[in-house]
Amino acid sequence: MTFTGNLFSIIQGHGIPVVMLHGLAASHHDWDWLAPQVIQAGYQVFVPDLPGHGDSPRPRSPASYTLDYLYQALVVWMEQESLPEPFFLIGHSLGGYLSLKIAIERPKQVLGLVLAAPFYSLKQIFPLARHVLKLPMLSEQVLRLATPQMVDSILWFTAPVLGNYPSQARRQTALDYTRTIPASMRFPASAQDLSSSLASIEIPVLTVWGKHDLMLRPQFFNWLVKALPLAHGIAIPACGHEPHLAYMAEFNQLALDFIKAHTFDRQPDIAQHSS
């Protein structure tokens, strides 16, 4: 299917662009706490909602719920917004997959990657969850039955293991989860394994994950860091699948330090863009 719509996005600030991509069943609000800090540091942020999420259009055809469709939607959006190049990418989970794919397919456009618990292969997903993804009717029903209060309560109850979300972030996460179109649960099952292409990503990469991630098996993040030529990895104890929210202050500082440190890695390209 061909993407022909317009993604909802927030574009603010001035300077070298930083694109932030949320994960499955989330929205641009995932970056409400990081984006202002990046803008204040002198960058321009581009934060879209993926199709079927947040305030972006909901694809009508079942054939649209593939990661190829999501990738194409992002490419069209970047062209529509005349996104300046080169840019940094910050992505969580499914957004991490899309960030890696952009870096593989369009290497000259990307300065560096900041990845929070990134998805790159179906092998990462715990076996039971992988089995559920193969049954779209079941996974979609789980999303339909969830209420914001239910998700909020789970995040609060599991704080000692998965990390202590600020109350506002917890409520927003619960709201975004329950307003995501259920068919979005079909996206991960269509994933192409990116493992064999990771060595081609010759730009700096920071990967941050939780040691208690219950969505993606943590040992695969170590493998990702080793497979990427210029990667650094940080594992956070007592943290689950969302280090950018559960350990917001720590993650935001790591992301800011990273993009500042690598802003001029492609100095000629940036100088040309700024002229």
C-alpha positions as CSV (number, residue, x, y, z in Angstrom):
1,M,0.0,0.0,0.0
2,T,1.2,3.5,-0.8
3,F,1.0,6.2,2.0
4,T,-0.8,9.3,0.7
5,G,-1.8,11.1,3.9
6,N,-0.2,13.7,6.2
7,L,1.3,12.7,9.6
8,F,0.6,14.9,12.6
9,S,3.8,16.4,13.8
10,I,5.3,19.0,16.1
11,I,8.1,21.1,14.7
12,Q,9.8,23.6,16.9
13,G,13.1,25.4,17.4
14,H,16.0,26.3,15.1
15,G,19.3,24.7,14.3
16,I,20.4,21.2,13.3
17,P,17.3,18.9,13.2
18,V,16.6,16.2,15.7
19,V,13.8,13.7,14.7
20,M,12.1,11.8,17.5
21,L,10.1,8.6,16.8
22,H,7.8,7.0,19.4
23,G,7.2,3.3,19.8
24,L,4.2,1.1,19.4
25,A,1.0,2.3,21.1
26,A,2.5,5.6,22.0
27,S,2.6,9.1,20.4
28,H,4.7,12.3,20.1
29,H,3.9,13.0,23.8
30,D,6.7,10.4,24.6
31,W,9.1,13.3,23.9
32,D,7.3,16.1,25.8
33,W,10.0,16.2,28.4
34,L,13.1,15.8,26.1
35,A,12.1,18.0,23.2
36,P,12.1,21.3,25.2
37,Q,15.6,20.6,26.4
38,V,16.8,19.8,22.9
39,I,15.3,23.1,21.6
40,Q,16.9,25.0,24.5
41,A,20.3,23.5,23.5
42,G,20.0,25.1,20.1
43,Y,18.4,22.4,17.9
44,Q,15.2,22.0,15.9
45,V,12.9,19.1,16.8
46,F,10.6,17.2,14.4
47,V,8.3,14.9,16.3
48,P,5.6,13.0,14.3
49,D,2.8,10.6,15.3
50,L,3.1,7.4,13.3
51,P,0.0,6.2,11.3
52,G,-2.6,4.7,13.6
53,H,-1.2,6.5,16.6
54,G,-1.8,9.8,18.4
55,D,-3.3,12.4,16.1
56,S,-2.1,10.9,12.8
57,P,-4.5,9.3,10.3
58,R,-5.6,5.7,10.8
59,P,-4.9,3.5,7.8
60,R,-8.1,2.0,6.5
61,S,-6.7,-1.0,4.7
62,P,-5.5,-4.0,6.7
63,A,-2.7,-4.3,4.1
64,S,-1.3,-0.9,5.4
65,Y,-0.3,-2.3,8.8
66,T,3.2,-3.3,7.9
67,L,6.6,-1.7,8.9
68,D,7.3,-1.1,5.2
69,Y,4.2,1.1,5.2
70,L,5.4,3.0,8.3
71,Y,8.8,3.5,6.8
72,Q,7.3,4.9,3.6
73,A,5.0,7.1,5.6
74,L,8.1,8.6,7.3
75,V,9.9,9.1,4.1
76,V,6.9,10.9,2.6
77,W,6.6,13.0,5.7
78,M,10.3,14.0,5.6
79,E,9.8,15.1,2.0
80,Q,6.6,17.0,2.8
81,E,8.2,18.9,5.7
82,S,11.4,19.5,3.6
83,L,13.3,18.1,6.6
84,P,16.9,19.6,6.6
85,E,19.8,17.2,6.4
86,P,21.7,15.8,8.0
87,F,19.7,15.1,11.2
88,F,19.9,13.2,14.4
89,L,17.3,10.4,15.1
90,I,16.0,9.5,18.5
91,G,13.8,6.4,18.6
92,H,12.1,4.1,21.1
93,S,11.3,0.5,20.4
94,L,9.4,0.5,17.1
95,G,10.7,4.0,16.5
96,G,14.2,2.5,17.0
97,Y,13.5,0.1,14.3
98,L,12.5,2.9,11.9
99,S,15.6,4.9,13.0
100,L,17.9,2.0,12.2
101,K,16.2,1.4,8.8
102,I,16.5,5.1,7.9
103,A,20.2,4.9,8.8
104,I,20.7,1.8,6.7
105,E,18.7,3.0,3.7
106,R,19.7,6.7,3.8
107,P,23.1,6.9,5.5
108,K,24.1,10.3,4.3
109,Q,21.0,11.9,5.9
110,V,21.8,10.8,9.5
111,L,24.3,12.3,11.9
112,G,23.7,9.8,14.8
113,L,21.2,7.6,16.5
114,V,19.9,7.6,20.1
115,L,18.0,4.4,20.6
116,A,15.8,3.5,23.6
117,A,15.2,-0.2,23.9
118,P,15.3,-0.5,20.0
119,F,13.5,-3.2,18.1
120,Y,15.4,-4.7,15.2
121,S,14.5,-8.4,15.0
122,L,11.5,-10.6,15.9
123,K,14.0,-12.8,17.8
124,Q,14.2,-10.1,20.4
125,I,10.5,-10.6,21.4
126,F,9.9,-13.1,24.2
127,P,8.4,-16.3,22.8
128,L,5.0,-16.0,24.4
129,A,4.6,-12.4,23.1
130,R,5.9,-13.4,19.7
131,H,3.2,-16.1,19.6
132,V,0.5,-13.5,20.5
133,L,1.7,-11.2,17.7
134,K,1.0,-14.0,15.2
135,L,-2.6,-13.9,16.4
136,P,-3.7,-10.4,15.5
137,M,-7.3,-10.9,16.7
138,L,-5.9,-11.7,20.2
139,S,-3.4,-8.9,20.5
140,E,-5.9,-6.3,19.1
141,Q,-8.5,-7.5,21.6
142,V,-6.0,-6.9,24.5
143,L,-5.7,-3.3,23.3
144,R,-9.4,-2.8,22.9
145,L,-10.1,-4.0,26.5
146,A,-7.4,-1.8,28.1
147,T,-8.5,1.4,29.8
148,P,-6.3,4.3,30.8
149,Q,-6.9,3.6,34.5
150,M,-5.8,0.0,34.0
151,V,-2.6,0.9,32.2
152,D,-1.9,3.7,34.7
153,S,-2.3,1.3,37.6
154,I,0.0,-1.3,36.1
155,L,2.7,1.3,35.6
156,W,2.3,2.5,39.2
157,F,2.3,-1.1,40.6
158,T,5.4,-2.3,38.7
159,A,7.5,0.8,39.5
160,P,10.0,-1.0,41.7
161,V,10.9,-3.3,38.8
162,L,10.2,-1.3,35.6
163,G,11.0,2.2,36.8
164,N,9.2,5.1,38.4
165,Y,7.3,7.1,35.8
166,P,6.4,10.6,36.7
167,S,2.7,10.8,37.3
168,Q,2.1,13.0,34.2
169,A,4.1,10.7,32.0
170,R,2.3,7.6,33.4
171,R,-1.1,9.1,32.6
172,Q,-0.1,10.2,29.1
173,T,1.3,6.8,28.4
174,A,-1.9,5.2,29.5
175,L,-4.0,7.5,27.3
176,D,-1.8,7.0,24.3
177,Y,-1.9,3.3,24.6
178,T,-5.7,3.2,24.8
179,R,-6.3,5.6,21.9
180,T,-4.0,3.7,19.5
181,I,-5.9,1.9,16.8
182,P,-5.9,-1.8,17.7
183,A,-4.8,-2.9,14.2
184,S,-1.4,-1.2,15.0
185,M,-0.6,-4.4,16.9
186,R,0.0,-6.0,13.5
187,F,3.0,-3.8,12.7
188,P,5.8,-5.8,14.5
189,A,4.9,-9.1,12.9
190,S,6.0,-7.7,9.5
191,A,9.4,-6.8,10.7
192,Q,12.4,-7.5,8.4
193,D,15.3,-8.7,10.5
194,L,17.9,-5.8,10.4
195,S,20.7,-7.8,12.0
196,S,22.6,-8.5,8.8
197,S,22.6,-4.8,7.9
198,L,23.7,-3.3,11.2
199,A,27.4,-3.3,10.3
200,S,26.7,-0.8,7.5
201,I,25.6,1.9,10.0
202,E,28.9,3.8,10.3
203,I,27.7,6.6,12.5
204,P,27.7,7.1,16.2
205,V,24.9,5.2,18.1
206,L,23.9,5.4,21.7
207,T,21.7,2.6,22.9
208,V,19.9,2.7,26.3
209,W,17.8,-0.1,27.7
210,G,16.4,-1.5,30.9
211,K,17.7,-4.7,32.4
212,H,14.1,-5.7,33.3
213,D,12.6,-5.2,29.8
214,L,9.6,-7.5,29.6
215,M,8.9,-6.8,25.9
216,L,12.3,-7.4,24.3
217,R,15.0,-9.7,25.6
218,P,17.7,-7.5,27.1
219,Q,20.6,-9.7,25.9
220,F,19.8,-8.7,22.3
221,F,20.7,-5.1,23.1
222,N,24.2,-6.2,24.0
223,W,24.4,-8.0,20.7
224,L,23.2,-4.9,18.9
225,V,25.9,-2.7,20.4
226,K,28.6,-5.2,19.4
227,A,27.2,-5.4,15.8
228,L,27.2,-1.6,15.3
229,P,30.6,-0.2,14.4
230,L,30.4,3.0,16.5
231,A,28.0,2.1,19.3
232,H,27.9,2.6,23.0
233,G,25.4,0.8,25.2
234,I,24.0,1.6,28.7
235,A,21.8,-0.8,30.6
236,I,19.7,0.7,33.4
237,P,18.9,-1.6,36.5
238,A,15.4,-1.7,37.8
239,C,14.1,-0.5,34.4
240,G,11.7,-1.9,31.9
241,H,11.0,-1.2,28.2
242,E,10.7,2.6,28.5
243,P,13.9,4.1,29.9
244,H,13.1,7.4,28.3
245,L,10.1,7.8,30.6
246,A,10.9,5.6,33.6
247,Y,14.4,7.2,34.0
248,M,13.6,10.5,32.2
249,A,16.2,12.7,33.7
250,E,19.0,10.2,33.1
251,F,18.0,9.4,29.6
252,N,17.5,13.1,28.6
253,Q,20.9,14.0,29.8
254,L,22.5,11.1,27.9
255,A,20.7,12.0,24.7
256,L,21.7,15.7,25.1
257,D,25.3,14.9,25.8
258,F,25.3,12.6,22.8
259,I,23.9,15.0,20.2
260,K,26.1,17.8,21.5
261,A,29.2,15.6,21.3
262,H,28.5,14.5,17.7
263,T,27.0,17.7,16.2
264,F,30.0,18.4,14.1
265,D,30.9,14.8,13.0
266,R,29.9,15.8,9.5
267,Q,31.0,19.4,9.7
268,P,31.3,20.0,5.9
269,D,27.7,18.7,5.4
270,I,26.4,20.9,8.2
271,A,28.2,24.0,6.9
272,Q,26.7,23.5,3.5
273,H,23.2,23.1,5.0
274,S,23.7,26.3,7.1
275,S,24.9,28.5,4.1
